[in-house]
């Protein structure tokens, strides 16, 4: 009986491993590339707001 489902177990294990690998890769790309760019854009926008306030205040 164990041999009967060996192929199915292998396929399920392979699919699970592949899904975990893809999820890990997506998470790594998000942390190393996407979030730093968003933080930089937010920093630049904040500086623009501060500069606009200084221009108006004078």
C-alpha positions in Angstrom: 0.0 0.0 0.0 2.9 2.4 0.7 4.3 1.9 -2.8 0.9 2.8 -4.3 1.0 6.4 -3.1 4.7 7.0 -3.3 4.5 9.0 -6.6 1.6 11.1 -5.2 3.6 11.8 -2.0 6.6 12.8 -4.1 4.5 15.2 -6.3 2.9 16.8 -3.2 6.3 17.2 -1.5 7.8 18.7 -4.7 4.9 21.2 -5.1 5.2 22.2 -1.4 8.9 22.7 -1.7 8.6 24.7 -4.9 5.9 26.9 -3.4 8.0 27.5 -0.3 11.0 28.4 -2.4 9.0 30.9 -4.5 7.5 32.5 -1.4 11.0 32.9 0.1 12.3 34.4 -3.1 9.4 36.9 -3.3 9.9 37.8 0.3 13.6 38.4 -0.2 13.1 40.6 -3.2 10.5 42.6 -1.4 12.8 43.2 1.6 16.0 44.0 -0.4 14.6 45.9 -3.4 11.1 47.1 -3.0 11.0 48.4 0.6 14.2 50.4 0.4 12.9 52.2 -2.7 9.6 53.0 -1.0 11.4 54.3 2.0 13.6 56.5 -0.2 10.6 57.9 -2.0 8.9 58.6 1.3 12.0 60.4 2.6 12.2 62.5 -0.5 8.5 63.4 -0.3 9.0 64.4 3.4 11.9 66.7 2.5 9.8 68.3 -0.3 7.1 69.1 2.3 9.6 70.5 4.7 11.1 72.7 2.0 7.7 73.9 0.9 6.9 74.9 4.5 10.2 76.9 4.7 9.4 78.8 1.5 6.0 79.7 2.7 7.1 80.7 6.2 9.6 83.3 5.0 
